[in-house]
Amino acid sequence: MNNKTYSAKASEINRKWYIIDAAGKPLGRVATEAARLLRGKHKPTFTPNVDTGDNVIILNCKDAVLTGNKLDNKIYRHHSGYIGGMKEVKARDMMNKTPEKAMFLAVKGMLPKNRLGRQMVKKLRVYAGSEHEQTAQKPEKWEF
């Protein structure tokens, strides 16, 4: 019996393109599935220290749902680095103005906080509507 652990190499990875439709689905559920695909955890060749993930396109972010009271209570915060530079945006305003940014931040927060995570987030494309520019890549629809 061979007890060797398989470790994927960068040359052995073949990447696919997947489309996730966020219409009517909770924002967090869509984000977890996208993060799973970006990391490559759905593949049997998953290796934690190698980017084995696929490319992900998320469509219809404007139709994603925030459950409970999150629209009114959730606040997105960032700081400019200067004194008094704290910026706050309510989730309702974020979903009305830039829903793709809300989805992007949700997925980015679920990826590793290192070089590997920054490499993975580059394979994510997020669109507010149902149109996308990656038709040449022949993306497959991902159901979960």
C-alpha contacts under 8 A as a table, 3 or more apart, distances in Angstrom:
res1	aa1	res2	aa2	distance
6	Y	45	T	7.40
7	S	45	T	7.41
7	S	46	F	7.96
7	S	47	T	5.94
8	A	12	E	6.65
8	A	13	I	7.26
8	A	45	T	6.25
8	A	46	F	7.18
8	A	47	T	5.99
8	A	50	V	6.99
8	A	52	T	7.59
9	K	12	E	5.40
9	K	13	I	6.87
9	K	50	V	7.32
10	A	13	I	5.69
10	A	50	V	7.15
10	A	51	D	7.74
10	A	52	T	7.82
13	I	52	T	6.14
15	R	52	T	7.72
15	R	53	G	6.82
15	R	54	D	4.89
15	R	55	N	6.86
16	K	54	D	5.26
16	K	55	N	6.15
16	K	139	P	7.26
17	W	54	D	6.13
17	W	55	N	4.74
17	W	56	V	5.84
17	W	57	I	7.49
17	W	137	Q	6.80
17	W	138	K	7.11
17	W	139	P	4.50
17	W	140	E	6.23
18	Y	54	D	7.44
18	Y	55	N	6.29
18	Y	56	V	4.97
18	Y	57	I	6.11
18	Y	139	P	5.02
18	Y	140	E	4.81
18	Y	141	K	5.65
18	Y	142	W	5.85
19	I	56	V	5.97
19	I	57	I	4.72
19	I	58	I	5.87
19	I	59	L	7.22
19	I	139	P	6.16
19	I	140	E	5.95
19	I	141	K	4.75
19	I	142	W	5.72
20	I	30	V	7.53
20	I	34	A	7.64
20	I	56	V	7.33
20	I	57	I	6.17
20	I	58	I	4.85
20	I	59	L	6.26
20	I	141	K	6.36
20	I	142	W	5.55
20	I	143	E	7.24
21	D	58	I	5.99
21	D	59	L	5.02
21	D	60	N	6.16
22	A	25	K	5.39
22	A	26	P	7.61
22	A	27	L	7.26
22	A	30	V	6.28
22	A	58	I	6.71
22	A	59	L	6.02
22	A	60	N	5.43
22	A	61	C	5.68
22	A	63	D	6.67
22	A	64	A	5.30
23	A	59	L	7.73
23	A	60	N	5.39
23	A	61	C	6.77
23	A	62	K	7.60
23	A	63	D	4.62
23	A	64	A	5.17
23	A	65	V	7.86
24	G	63	D	5.81
24	G	64	A	5.33
24	G	65	V	5.93
25	K	29	R	7.19
25	K	30	V	6.90
25	K	63	D	7.89
25	K	64	A	5.40
25	K	65	V	5.72
26	P	29	R	5.43
26	P	30	V	6.50
26	P	64	A	5.79
26	P	65	V	4.58
26	P	66	L	5.69
26	P	67	T	6.74
27	L	30	V	5.37
27	L	31	A	6.16
27	L	64	A	5.41
27	L	65	V	5.72
27	L	66	L	6.03
27	L	103	M	6.73
27	L	106	A	7.87
28	G	31	A	4.93
28	G	32	T	6.13
28	G	106	A	6.87
29	R	32	T	5.27
29	R	33	E	6.38
30	V	33	E	5.29
30	V	34	A	6.19
31	A	34	A	5.06
31	A	35	A	6.07
31	A	103	M	6.71
31	A	106	A	5.92
31	A	107	V	4.79
31	A	110	M	7.83
32	T	35	A	5.08
32	T	36	R	6.12
32	T	107	V	6.72
32	T	110	M	6.99
33	E	36	R	5.04
33	E	37	L	6.33
33	E	144	F	7.67
34	A	37	L	5.15
34	A	38	L	6.11
34	A	56	V	6.56
34	A	58	I	7.96
34	A	107	V	6.72
35	A	38	L	5.00
35	A	39	R	6.11
35	A	107	V	5.67
35	A	108	K	7.67
35	A	110	M	6.19
35	A	111	L	6.26
36	R	39	R	5.30
36	R	40	G	6.16
36	R	41	K	5.48
36	R	42	H	6.73
37	L	40	G	5.06
37	L	41	K	6.41
37	L	42	H	6.34
37	L	53	G	5.75
37	L	54	D	5.85
37	L	55	N	7.60
37	L	56	V	7.15
38	L	52	T	7.91
38	L	53	G	4.45
38	L	54	D	5.27
38	L	55	N	6.36
38	L	56	V	6.79
38	L	120	M	5.92
38	L	121	V	7.37
38	L	123	K	7.08
38	L	124	L	7.52
39	R	51	D	6.42
39	R	52	T	6.36
39	R	53	G	4.52
39	R	54	D	7.49
39	R	111	L	7.48
39	R	120	M	6.76
40	G	43	K	5.66
40	G	46	F	5.75
40	G	51	D	7.23
40	G	52	T	4.97
40	G	53	G	3.55
40	G	54	D	6.39
41	K	44	P	7.65
41	K	46	F	5.59
41	K	53	G	7.33
42	H	46	F	7.53
43	K	46	F	5.54
45	T	52	T	7.57
46	F	52	T	6.17
47	T	50	V	5.53
47	T	51	D	7.57
47	T	52	T	6.85
48	P	51	D	7.63
49	N	116	L	7.66
50	V	116	L	7.51
51	D	116	L	6.61
51	D	119	Q	7.69
51	D	120	M	6.78
53	G	120	M	7.36
54	D	123	K	7.27
55	N	123	K	4.82
55	N	124	L	6.06
56	V	123	K	6.39
56	V	124	L	5.04
56	V	125	R	6.22
57	I	124	L	6.08
57	I	125	R	4.69
57	I	126	V	5.83
57	I	127	Y	7.71
58	I	61	C	7.07
58	I	124	L	7.86
58	I	125	R	6.29
58	I	126	V	4.84
58	I	127	Y	6.14
59	L	126	V	6.36
59	L	127	Y	5.07
59	L	128	A	6.22
59	L	129	G	5.94
59	L	130	S	5.28
59	L	131	E	7.32
59	L	132	H	7.62
60	N	63	D	5.52
60	N	64	A	6.99
60	N	127	Y	6.39
60	N	128	A	4.95
60	N	129	G	4.49
60	N	130	S	5.26
61	C	64	A	5.19
61	C	99	P	5.62
61	C	100	E	5.68
61	C	103	M	6.83
61	C	126	V	7.51
61	C	127	Y	6.31
61	C	128	A	4.56
61	C	129	G	6.73
62	K	95	M	6.58
62	K	96	N	7.48
62	K	99	P	5.27
62	K	100	E	7.29
62	K	128	A	5.09
62	K	129	G	6.80
66	L	69	N	7.89
66	L	70	K	5.98
66	L	71	L	6.27
67	T	70	K	6.23
67	T	71	L	7.83
68	G	71	L	7.80
69	N	72	D	5.73
69	N	73	N	5.96
69	N	74	K	7.91
70	K	73	N	4.94
70	K	74	K	4.89
70	K	91	A	7.00
71	L	74	K	6.13
71	L	90	K	7.27
71	L	91	A	5.02
71	L	92	R	4.80
72	D	90	K	6.69
72	D	91	A	6.55
72	D	92	R	6.27
73	N	90	K	7.31
73	N	91	A	7.50
74	K	90	K	6.13
74	K	91	A	5.48
75	I	88	E	6.36
75	I	89	V	5.66
75	I	90	K	4.56
75	I	91	A	5.74
76	Y	88	E	5.67
76	Y	89	V	5.16
76	Y	90	K	6.22
76	Y	91	A	6.77
77	R	86	M	6.95
77	R	87	K	5.65
77	R	88	E	4.61
77	R	89	V	6.56
78	H	86	M	5.92
78	H	87	K	5.42
78	H	88	E	6.80
79	H	82	Y	7.59
79	H	85	G	5.34
79	H	86	M	4.43
79	H	87	K	5.98
80	S	85	G	4.97
80	S	86	M	6.56
80	S	87	K	7.77
81	G	85	G	6.20
82	Y	85	G	5.05
89	V	93	D	6.62
89	V	94	M	6.53
90	K	93	D	5.43
90	K	94	M	6.31
91	A	94	M	4.95
91	A	95	M	6.01
91	A	102	A	7.97
92	R	95	M	5.25
92	R	96	N	6.23
93	D	96	N	5.09
93	D	97	K	6.03
94	M	97	K	5.31
94	M	98	T	5.37
94	M	99	P	5.99
94	M	101	K	7.65
94	M	102	A	6.52
95	M	98	T	5.71
95	M	99	P	4.26
95	M	102	A	6.79
96	N	99	P	6.42
98	T	101	K	5.47
98	T	102	A	6.91
98	T	128	A	7.76
99	P	102	A	5.17
99	P	103	M	6.45
99	P	128	A	6.16
100	E	103	M	5.15
100	E	104	F	6.05
100	E	126	V	5.63
100	E	127	Y	5.74
100	E	128	A	5.42
101	K	104	F	4.93
101	K	105	L	6.07
102	A	105	L	5.29
102	A	106	A	6.26
103	M	106	A	5.09
103	M	107	V	6.29
103	M	126	V	7.41
104	F	107	V	5.30
104	F	108	K	6.00
104	F	126	V	6.79
105	L	108	K	5.02
105	L	109	G	6.02
106	A	109	G	5.33
106	A	110	M	6.75
107	V	110	M	5.31
107	V	111	L	6.82
108	K	111	L	5.41
108	K	117	G	7.95
108	K	121	V	6.38
109	G	112	P	7.87
111	L	117	G	5.39
111	L	120	M	7.70
111	L	121	V	7.68
112	P	116	L	6.83
112	P	117	G	4.57
112	P	118	R	7.92
113	K	116	L	7.75
113	K	117	G	5.65
113	K	118	R	7.42
114	N	117	G	5.30
114	N	118	R	6.44
115	R	118	R	5.18
115	R	119	Q	6.24
116	L	119	Q	5.07
116	L	120	M	6.23
117	G	120	M	4.97
117	G	121	V	6.22
118	R	121	V	5.34
118	R	122	K	6.72
119	Q	122	K	5.55
119	Q	123	K	7.48
120	M	123	K	5.63
120	M	124	L	7.53
121	V	124	L	5.44
122	K	125	R	7.99
127	Y	130	S	7.18
127	Y	131	E	7.40
127	Y	132	H	6.90
132	H	135	T	7.21
134	Q	137	Q	5.61
134	Q	138	K	7.37
134	Q	139	P	7.50
135	T	138	K	5.46
135	T	139	P	6.97
